[in-house]
Amino acid sequence: MNKKVLLVALMFCCATLLVAPSIMASENDLESSQTGFIPNWQIGEEWILEASHKDLKSDVESWQAPIQWVFKVRAIKEKDGVECYVLHIYANTSNVKNQAVLWLAKNDLRPVRVIDLYPTLNGMKYSEKEVDPNSPQPLLSEDTIVPYDLPVFPLENAPVSRAQGADGFSAYGKIKKAIGKKFAKVRNVGGLSFKRTVSQDNKQPKRQNADGFGAYSAQGMSQDAQKAYSIEISEERAQNDISQTWRQGYPWAVASTRRDRKVRLIKYQNKNNNPNTENGGNEQ
């Protein structure tokens, strides 16, 4: 073989060995950054949601006076071998007695135990929702006015449409389809079991919720531009889809809407009593 050809071949091999690790590293970094968002909490953290309910008895569209709900992380305890946050939710007014206690897995916030407390003529009573920690699905606040609707984590954004090249094909390769998940849900009513499909779709966040809180903005709350995640949860034949916007740095959805309820995050206070502190999540 010609010496010049051999020398060129050796130089090419060396260059490949030097460049390849950096390419692999950048690909690994890209993959890890796409694994999604999961809020994380600490004992003592507290935030407040304001929920408005539609007056279903009115002939014209009207909304009842909003209720403020306090979400407080009471403890971290083990349940059925799973380390859980114990989240207590109650109204910031003595007129509303409804409460809830959620046991959520510390690593991904999947429901492990869900307790609803409600007033009756014979005093306060409670009921437990049927949840399967081994088969995560969106947690919907059905049969209660406590607004604890929760998606399945981690959250990911639907990809932005890519520019096309002159030949009509995508200039950057194939466009990945929007991220969606489906879950089989079995609900028992009056001794009968009903199976329905619950879907969770990730969408591009609306600008007013991605760039700031927009219509849901709370006075004094940070407006720093951080990642936003927009999801929609729908249950087969329920006709009451839920749309939520989550933002990295906040412990709960900053906005949540459905046909008969509108919810917004109005205050966040961490365990050190620093209001509106952004330490409520991490990018994994």
N, C-alpha and C positions, 0 to 999 in steps of 0.2 A: 504493500500500500504506500502511496505517495506520502512522504513525511509531512507535507503541508496539510494534506487531507486528514491525517491522523491527529495532528496538532489541533486542527479546527474541531474535530470530533471530541477530543478531550476537553477543550474549552467549553463546548456546548454542554457536556455532561456536568461539569463543575457548576456552570451557571444554573442548570436545572436543579441541582441539589441545593443551591443557595436560595433560589426563588421559591421552590416548592413548599418549604416550611412556612414561609410568610403567607402563601396562598391558602394553605390549610388552616393557618391560624385565623385569617380573616373570615374564612368560611365557617369555622367553629364559632367565632364571635357572633356572626350573623345569625347562626342557628340558635345560640343561647339567648340572643336578644329577642327572638320571636316566640319564646315559650310562654309569654303572657304576664298578666298582672294579678297579684293576689294581695289584698290589704292585710296588714298585720297590726295587731293591737297590743296594748299593755294593760295590766291591771290598774284600774282607776281612771282610765280614759273615758271620756264622756262626750256625747254630741247630741244635738237636738234637731229633730225633723218637724216641719210644719205640714200638716195634712189637711186638705179641704175635701169634703165629701159632697157629692151632688145630691140635691134634694129630690129623691125619686118620687115623692108624693106631690110635688108641685106640677101644675099643668104647663108652666113655662120653665125654661132652663134657668135654674138658680142653684147656688152653692151655699152650704151651711157655713157657719163661722168656723174658721180653722182651729185645729187642736194641735198643740205642741207636745211632741213625744220625746221623752228623755231616754237615750240609749246609754247604758253604763256597763262597762266590763267589770263584773264583780269579782271574778276569780278565774283561775286556770285549774281545772280538775280533770281527773281521769274518769271516763265512762266507757264501759265495755272494752277496755284496753286501748281506748283512744284518748289522747290528751286534748282537752277541749277548753275553749273560752266559754265562760258562763256569762251570757249577755242578758241583762234585765232591762225590760222596756216598760215604761209607765207614763201616764199622761202628766203633764206639768200643771194640772188643775185637779182639785178635789172632786169636781163634778163628774169626772169620767173615771170609772173604777176599773175598766178593762186593763189587763196587763199581759205580758208574755215573758217567758224565760226560755232562751235558746241555748242549747249546748251545741256548739259548732266546732268541728275539728280544727285544731290549731294550724295544721299545715295547709289546708285548702278551704276552710270554712264550710265544709259539707255538713248538713244537719245530722246530728246524732240523737238528739232528744229535743222535742218542741212541746212546750207547755203553754196553753192558753188559759188565762184566768178571767172570769167574767162574773158580774153581779147577778143574783137572783133574788126572789122574794124571801128566800131562806138563807140569805147571806152569800158570800163569795164561794164559787165553785171552780173547778178546773177540769180540763180535758187535755189529752195528749194526742198529737197527730201521729199517724203511722208513718215512720220514716225507715228507710233501709240504708244505713251508713255505707254498706258495701256497693250500693247502686245509686250514686249521687244523681240528683235531679233538681231543677229549680224549686225553691221553697216559696210557695204562694200563700199569702195571708188570707186564706179563704175562711168565711164564717167568723171573721173578727174585724174590728175597725183598726186594730194595731197594724201599722204599715211596715211589716218586716219582709216584704218581697225580696228574694235574694237569688241571683243567678248561680250557675255552676262556674266555678273558677278553675283555671286561670282565664282571664279575659284577653281576647286578641282582637285587633282591628281588622276589618275587611280591607284588602289591598286596594290602593288607589289605581285607577285605570292608567295604563302606560301609553306613551305616545307611539304612534304608528310610523313606520318607515315609509320611504317613497314607494316601495313595492307593495304596500298595503298590509304587510305583516307587522307585528309588534316589533319595535326597534330593540326591545330588551327581552325578547323571548316570550314564552307563553304566559298568559295572565292567569294567576291562580284564582279559583272560584271563591266567592265569599264564604267565610267560615260559618258553619252551622252545625247544630247538634240536635238529635232527637232522643226523647226518653219515653219509655213505656210507663204509664202511671196507672196504678190500680187504686180506686177509691171505694170505700165501703159506705153505703148509705142505707139505713134501715135493714141491715142484714144482707143486702145485695151488693155484689161487687161489680164495678164498672171500670173497664179498661179504656184509657184514653192516651193519646199521644201528645206530649208536651215538647215543643220545639223552642230552641234558643238560637237566634241569629245575631251575628255581629255585623254592625253597619258602620259606615263612616259617620263620625259625630257631627251633629249640626254645628255650624260655625259659632253660634252664640254660646253654646255649651262647651266647645272645645277651646275657644280663645279666652273665655272667662265664664262667668255664670249667666251672663245675659239676663233673660227675664227672671232667672232664679237667683240672681246675685243677692248676697246678704251684705249689709253695710259693714264695712270694716274687715271683711274676709279677703284674704290675699287673692290677687288677680294674676299671679305669676302663670305664664304659659307653661303648662305641663301636659303630659300625654292624657288624652281623653279616650274613653271607650264607650261606644254606644251599642246597646243590645236591645233586642225585642224578644219577649217571652210570650208565646201563645199556646193556649190549650185547645185541643180539638173540640169543636162545637161550643166552646165557652163564650165566644164573641166578646171577650174582654181582654184584649191584648195589652201587655205591659211594656212600655218603653222606658229605658233607664239610661242615664249618662253617669259614668264613673270617671273620676279623675285621679291620677296618681298623686299621692300625697294627702288624700282624704279617706276617712275610714268607711264611708258609706256613699251610696249614689247621691250625687249633687242634685239630681232631678229624676223623678219617677212619675209617670202618668199612665192612667188607664181611663176607660170610659167614665167611671163614676168616682175617680179619686185623683187628686193632684198632690204631689209631695215634693218638698224641696228641703235641702240641708241649709239650716240657718245659723248654726253655731257648732263649733268643734273646740273642745277643751281637753288637753292631754292630762296625764297624771300629775304633772307639775303645775297644774292650774294656769297654764299659758294658753289663752284663748286663740283659736284659729291657727294653731301651729300645724305645719304640714309634716307630720311624721307618721302618717297612717297607712303607708303601703310600700311595697318594694317591687322592683322589676326583676323577675327571676330569669 
